[in-house]
Amino acid sequence: MLNTKKTMTFTHKSLIRKVISLTLLALTAVMFSLPAMSVESLRGDEALNGPSVKVGKYRVKSEEGGYERNFKKQPPLIPHKVDKYRITLKNNGCLKCHSEKAYKKEDAPKVGDSHYIARDGKKLKHVSRRRYFCVQCHIPQVDSDPLVENTYENEE
């Protein structure tokens, strides 16, 4: 009789462990599938490895005098076309008008003083390499509908 009791206890514990393991496995599967189901891509239902939806062509909006900034330290928006400008390691089309030497003659805003400071804080005679590729921060504007809803309001 003692032997049967031990066997039943062992079988009972084994069954509980199996039920707990299967429950945890099911919960883990549900947990990892929920975020994937709730994420909505700008691509819509298109598969990531499928062809993307072709974006329409939009005209760049030119704004005399530039655009108003929406928050402190916002990089100024580009108020003209830049699609033909080339920025390479040896040449930057933006600096033809916005450099320290050319901005007065071209009647254009000068590149900010912060762009002439190296990472270590040292003042440079040329635009810092980390600020050289202008369109990483400064972007032109197009006349189009927003891709996503935006309720941002400037509080200044």
Backbone as CSV, one residue per row, in Angstrom:
resi,resn,N_x,N_y,N_z,CA_x,CA_y,CA_z,C_x,C_y,C_z
1,MET,0.793,-1.191,0.000,0.000,0.000,0.000,0.838,1.259,0.000
2,LEU,1.910,1.211,0.740,2.792,2.365,0.808,3.372,2.660,-0.564
3,ASN,3.700,1.637,-1.277,4.265,1.770,-2.597,3.264,2.421,-3.555
4,THR,1.975,2.071,-3.507,0.928,2.649,-4.353,0.763,4.131,-4.042
5,LYS,0.804,4.488,-2.782,0.643,5.887,-2.379,1.782,6.729,-2.962
6,LYS,3.023,6.232,-2.896,4.160,6.957,-3.456,4.005,7.116,-4.955
7,THR,3.552,6.095,-5.640,3.367,6.142,-7.081,2.297,7.148,-7.447
8,MET,1.203,7.188,-6.705,0.119,8.130,-6.982,0.596,9.557,-6.726
9,THR,1.350,9.763,-5.664,1.866,11.090,-5.358,2.811,11.541,-6.462
10,PHE,3.687,10.632,-6.904,4.615,10.960,-7.976,3.857,11.276,-9.260
11,THR,2.854,10.493,-9.600,2.048,10.711,-10.797,1.285,12.022,-10.682
12,HIS,0.753,12.318,-9.524,0.011,13.550,-9.301,0.928,14.769,-9.484
13,LYS,2.129,14.736,-8.900,3.087,15.839,-9.035,3.514,16.002,-10.490
14,SER,3.732,14.907,-11.152,4.134,14.948,-12.561,3.035,15.588,-13.413
15,LEU,1.795,15.231,-13.137,0.661,15.796,-13.875,0.547,17.298,-13.635
16,ILE,0.717,17.726,-12.397,0.650,19.158,-12.066,1.766,19.916,-12.795
17,ARG,2.955,19.347,-12.816,4.074,19.991,-13.514,3.778,20.123,-15.007
18,LYS,3.209,19.091,-15.597,2.881,19.133,-17.025,1.821,20.197,-17.311
19,VAL,0.802,20.272,-16.455,-0.256,21.270,-16.637,0.315,22.680,-16.505
20,ILE,1.158,22.883,-15.502,1.779,24.207,-15.306,2.670,24.552,-16.498
21,SER,3.453,23.611,-16.969,4.336,23.853,-18.116,3.539,24.210,-19.362
22,LEU,2.481,23.454,-19.632,1.658,23.739,-20.810,0.953,25.089,-20.685
23,THR,0.497,25.427,-19.483,-0.149,26.719,-19.259,0.835,27.860,-19.496
24,LEU,2.048,27.733,-18.968,3.067,28.767,-19.173,3.442,28.886,-20.650
25,LEU,3.536,27.773,-21.318,3.844,27.787,-22.750,2.741,28.495,-23.534
26,ALA,1.501,28.204,-23.214,0.369,28.852,-23.895,0.341,30.350,-23.603
27,LEU,0.574,30.735,-22.351,0.595,32.166,-21.992,1.731,32.899,-22.697
28,THR,2.881,32.240,-22.806,4.015,32.851,-23.508,3.673,33.063,-24.981
29,ALA,3.054,32.076,-25.605,2.667,32.203,-27.011,1.681,33.349,-27.198
30,VAL,0.705,33.466,-26.316,-0.281,34.548,-26.395,0.403,35.891,-26.165
31,MET,1.301,35.947,-25.192,1.983,37.196,-24.862,2.791,37.718,-26.056
32,PHE,3.476,36.826,-26.765,4.284,37.262,-27.903,3.463,37.504,-29.158
33,SER,2.279,36.956,-29.246,1.465,37.181,-30.441,0.625,38.446,-30.325
34,LEU,0.289,38.891,-29.121,-0.530,40.091,-28.953,0.135,41.358,-29.483
35,PRO,1.399,41.650,-29.126,2.002,42.875,-29.652,2.063,42.885,-31.175
36,ALA,2.352,41.753,-31.774,2.425,41.696,-33.233,1.062,41.964,-33.859
37,MET,0.003,41.557,-33.205,-1.334,41.767,-33.755,-1.781,43.213,-33.583
38,SER,-1.269,43.917,-32.557,-1.750,45.264,-32.291,-0.932,46.342,-33.011
39,VAL,0.211,45.995,-33.581,1.035,46.974,-34.280,0.456,47.206,-35.672
40,GLU,0.284,48.474,-36.008,-0.243,48.803,-37.329,0.823,49.577,-38.082
41,SER,1.207,49.085,-39.213,2.264,49.685,-40.012,1.697,50.728,-40.967
42,LEU,2.536,51.697,-41.334,2.139,52.654,-42.364,1.995,51.962,-43.717
43,ARG,2.575,50.762,-43.844,2.454,49.993,-45.076,1.082,49.324,-45.191
44,GLY,0.301,49.363,-44.112,-0.997,48.705,-44.133,-0.836,47.209,-44.020
45,ASP,-1.562,46.457,-44.815,-1.517,45.001,-44.761,-0.431,44.406,-45.644
46,GLU,0.365,45.253,-46.294,1.417,44.761,-47.183,2.488,44.031,-46.373
47,ALA,2.946,42.911,-46.875,4.015,42.157,-46.214,5.320,42.944,-46.300
48,LEU,6.182,42.789,-45.301,7.445,43.522,-45.299,8.325,43.161,-46.490
49,ASN,8.255,41.931,-46.937,9.079,41.536,-48.074,8.353,41.731,-49.401
50,GLY,7.144,42.270,-49.361,6.399,42.542,-50.581,6.725,43.924,-51.122
51,PRO,6.221,44.247,-52.301,6.485,45.572,-52.868,5.779,46.660,-52.057
52,SER,6.436,47.795,-51.916,5.837,48.889,-51.162,4.885,49.673,-52.069
53,VAL,3.989,50.392,-51.443,3.046,51.216,-52.189,3.812,52.409,-52.733
54,LYS,3.627,52.708,-53.996,4.334,53.826,-54.604,3.772,55.135,-54.053
55,VAL,4.665,55.974,-53.575,4.274,57.259,-53.021,4.131,58.252,-54.164
56,GLY,3.093,59.063,-54.085,2.881,60.067,-55.113,3.953,61.132,-55.090
57,LYS,4.078,61.865,-56.188,5.045,62.960,-56.244,4.382,64.209,-55.702
58,TYR,5.100,64.912,-54.862,4.586,66.138,-54.271,5.536,67.277,-54.577
59,ARG,4.985,68.443,-54.720,5.791,69.629,-54.971,6.310,70.172,-53.644
60,VAL,7.573,70.555,-53.649,8.166,71.170,-52.462,7.578,72.561,-52.301
61,LYS,7.166,72.858,-51.087,6.612,74.181,-50.806,7.756,75.151,-50.556
62,SER,7.750,76.248,-51.298,8.730,77.306,-51.051,8.072,78.331,-50.149
63,GLU,8.810,78.771,-49.153,8.267,79.707,-48.177,9.235,80.878,-48.043
64,GLU,8.845,82.030,-48.575,9.673,83.233,-48.470,9.919,83.554,-46.996
65,GLY,11.172,83.696,-46.614,11.502,84.010,-45.228,11.593,82.800,-44.321
66,GLY,11.311,81.615,-44.824,11.438,80.395,-44.034,10.181,80.054,-43.242
67,TYR,10.264,78.962,-42.508,9.151,78.467,-41.704,9.358,78.818,-40.230
68,GLU,8.267,79.011,-39.530,8.328,79.239,-38.096,8.694,77.925,-37.410
69,ARG,9.498,78.009,-36.367,9.868,76.803,-35.619,8.761,76.460,-34.627
70,ASN,8.576,75.176,-34.372,7.522,74.705,-33.482,7.979,74.473,-32.053
71,PHE,9.279,74.382,-31.835,9.797,74.170,-30.487,11.233,74.671,-30.425
72,LYS,11.719,74.935,-29.206,13.083,75.427,-29.025,14.074,74.419,-29.589
73,LYS,15.104,74.935,-30.200,16.193,74.144,-30.777,15.754,73.244,-31.924
74,GLN,14.590,73.497,-32.509,14.181,72.745,-33.699,15.085,73.168,-34.847
75,PRO,15.649,72.228,-35.591,16.431,72.617,-36.769,15.518,73.347,-37.762
76,PRO,15.986,74.453,-38.337,15.138,75.157,-39.304,14.756,74.245,-40.470
77,LEU,13.527,74.405,-40.954,13.063,73.649,-42.111,13.570,74.342,-43.376
78,ILE,13.827,73.583,-44.411,14.350,74.139,-45.659,13.177,74.691,-46.475
79,PRO,13.207,75.990,-46.812,12.071,76.588,-47.520,12.216,76.596,-49.050
80,HIS,12.985,75.654,-49.597,13.178,75.596,-51.051,13.532,74.176,-51.467
81,LYS,13.574,73.932,-52.780,13.933,72.610,-53.290,15.397,72.299,-52.995
82,VAL,15.672,71.045,-52.692,17.054,70.610,-52.477,17.342,69.293,-53.197
83,ASP,16.417,68.809,-54.009,16.578,67.490,-54.626,17.768,67.405,-55.587
84,LYS,18.226,68.519,-56.108,19.376,68.493,-57.028,20.690,68.794,-56.292
85,TYR,20.623,69.121,-54.998,21.836,69.393,-54.221,22.543,68.068,-53.974
86,ARG,23.835,68.105,-54.043,24.625,66.911,-53.764,25.471,67.181,-52.529
87,ILE,25.442,66.245,-51.612,26.286,66.331,-50.427,27.127,65.075,-50.404
88,THR,28.425,65.265,-50.632,29.384,64.162,-50.586,30.449,64.534,-49.572
89,LEU,31.417,63.660,-49.374,32.495,63.959,-48.434,33.315,65.177,-48.867
90,LYS,33.357,65.447,-50.183,34.177,66.547,-50.680,33.375,67.787,-51.050
91,ASN,32.054,67.665,-51.186,31.259,68.791,-51.653,29.901,68.820,-50.954
92,ASN,29.480,70.019,-50.549,28.173,70.189,-49.918,27.467,71.343,-50.626
93,GLY,26.429,71.027,-51.403,25.702,72.037,-52.166,25.060,73.111,-51.302
94,CYS,24.726,72.796,-50.068,24.086,73.780,-49.177,25.042,74.920,-48.837
95,LEU,26.335,74.589,-48.737,27.315,75.582,-48.321,27.626,76.603,-49.408
96,LYS,27.180,76.362,-50.632,27.371,77.345,-51.697,26.632,78.639,-51.382
97,CYS,25.545,78.548,-50.623,24.770,79.740,-50.246,24.830,80.040,-48.750
98,HIS,24.977,79.027,-47.924,24.822,79.209,-46.480,26.137,79.232,-45.704
99,SER,27.267,79.166,-46.388,28.559,79.181,-45.687,28.858,80.576,-45.157
100,GLU,29.842,80.633,-44.296,30.280,81.902,-43.702,30.712,82.889,-44.800
101,LYS,31.313,82.382,-45.860,31.816,83.243,-46.933,30.720,83.701,-47.886
102,ALA,29.666,82.876,-48.099,28.698,83.159,-49.163,27.350,83.703,-48.708
103,TYR,26.992,83.568,-47.441,25.617,83.856,-47.034,25.190,85.305,-47.263
104,LYS,26.083,86.275,-47.072,25.714,87.680,-47.292,25.458,87.941,-48.768
105,LYS,26.349,87.476,-49.615,26.209,87.663,-51.061,24.940,86.995,-51.585
106,GLU,24.612,85.822,-51.048,23.443,85.062,-51.506,22.156,85.467,-50.792
107,ASP,22.258,86.336,-49.792,21.117,86.763,-48.983,20.395,85.548,-48.391
108,ALA,21.192,84.674,-47.771,20.681,83.431,-47.187,21.094,83.360,-45.725
109,PRO,20.374,82.609,-44.904,20.801,82.439,-43.503,22.150,81.733,-43.452
110,LYS,22.984,82.132,-42.506,24.299,81.519,-42.321,24.140,80.232,-41.516
111,VAL,24.989,79.277,-41.811,25.032,78.048,-41.018,25.253,78.449,-39.562
112,GLY,24.506,77.824,-38.651,24.586,78.164,-37.232,25.978,77.981,-36.658
113,ASP,26.327,78.816,-35.695,27.642,78.732,-35.048,27.872,77.356,-34.415
114,SER,26.816,76.724,-33.969,26.943,75.394,-33.348,27.500,74.366,-34.331
115,HIS,27.381,74.628,-35.625,27.866,73.696,-36.638,29.390,73.770,-36.802
116,TYR,30.020,74.770,-36.195,31.467,74.950,-36.275,32.174,74.499,-34.997
117,ILE,31.493,73.729,-34.174,32.081,73.256,-32.921,32.264,71.743,-32.986
118,ALA,33.466,71.308,-32.678,33.788,69.876,-32.699,33.189,69.196,-31.481
119,ARG,33.215,67.888,-31.493,32.670,67.098,-30.394,33.314,67.444,-29.057
120,ASP,34.607,67.768,-29.077,35.318,68.096,-27.838,35.127,69.556,-27.416
121,GLY,34.292,70.324,-28.158,33.994,71.703,-27.801,34.908,72.725,-28.457
122,LYS,35.862,72.281,-29.234,36.819,73.160,-29.893,36.163,73.846,-31.101
123,LYS,36.401,75.173,-31.257,35.841,75.933,-32.380,36.646,75.626,-33.631
124,LEU,35.949,75.336,-34.729,36.592,74.984,-35.994,36.458,76.120,-37.012
125,LYS,37.300,76.105,-38.044,37.205,77.090,-39.126,36.278,76.593,-40.238
126,HIS,35.901,75.339,-40.179,35.012,74.732,-41.183,33.864,74.026,-40.449
127,VAL,32.845,73.672,-41.191,31.698,72.975,-40.597,32.156,71.614,-40.062
128,SER,31.756,71.307,-38.860,32.109,70.037,-38.224,31.595,68.863,-39.048
129,ARG,32.355,67.787,-39.073,31.930,66.595,-39.831,30.603,66.046,-39.339
130,ARG,30.338,66.174,-38.050,29.080,65.628,-37.523,27.892,66.518,-37.848
131,ARG,28.109,67.705,-38.400,27.026,68.605,-38.812,27.046,68.859,-40.313
132,TYR,27.858,68.149,-41.042,28.109,68.399,-42.462,26.961,67.956,-43.368
133,PHE,26.267,66.878,-43.029,25.205,66.339,-43.879,23.866,66.963,-43.471
134,CYS,23.603,68.146,-44.002,22.507,69.033,-43.576,21.142,68.359,-43.528
135,VAL,20.832,67.536,-44.533,19.480,66.982,-44.635,19.215,65.844,-43.655
136,GLN,20.155,65.578,-42.759,19.858,64.661,-41.665,18.937,65.333,-40.663
137,CYS,19.060,66.648,-40.539,18.252,67.398,-39.565,17.325,68.409,-40.230
138,HIS,17.782,69.039,-41.288,17.009,70.072,-41.978,16.306,69.429,-43.168
139,ILE,14.991,69.647,-43.272,14.224,68.976,-44.316,13.312,69.959,-45.039
140,PRO,13.103,69.744,-46.340,12.136,70.577,-47.062,10.714,70.122,-46.734
141,GLN,9.736,70.943,-47.042,8.336,70.621,-46.779,7.598,70.412,-48.093
142,VAL,6.637,69.510,-48.092,5.793,69.290,-49.263,4.337,69.509,-48.875
143,ASP,3.542,69.789,-49.867,2.117,70.007,-49.645,1.409,68.656,-49.767
144,SER,1.232,67.974,-48.642,0.602,66.655,-48.658,-0.180,66.433,-47.373
145,ASP,-1.007,65.418,-47.389,-1.727,65.030,-46.177,-0.760,64.314,-45.248
146,PRO,-0.944,64.451,-43.927,-0.053,63.748,-42.998,-0.204,62.230,-43.121
147,LEU,0.897,61.522,-42.875,0.857,60.058,-42.910,0.129,59.491,-41.708
148,VAL,0.246,60.168,-40.575,-0.427,59.748,-39.357,-1.081,60.968,-38.722
149,GLU,-2.092,60.734,-37.910,-2.769,61.832,-37.232,-1.797,62.501,-36.260
150,ASN,-1.851,63.829,-36.202,-0.952,64.570,-35.341,-1.746,65.629,-34.620
151,THR,-1.694,65.613,-33.293,-2.434,66.593,-32.500,-1.489,67.538,-31.757
152,TYR,-0.229,67.625,-32.245,0.768,68.472,-31.584,0.341,69.937,-31.638
153,GLU,0.491,70.632,-30.501,0.231,72.073,-30.441,1.400,72.725,-29.748
154,ASN,1.908,73.792,-30.357,3.013,74.538,-29.779,2.516,75.276,-28.540
155,GLU,3.210,75.138,-27.436,2.760,75.768,-26.183,3.477,77.082,-25.913
156,GLU,4.293,77.545,-26.811,5.001,78.819,-26.587,4.132,80.001,-26.944
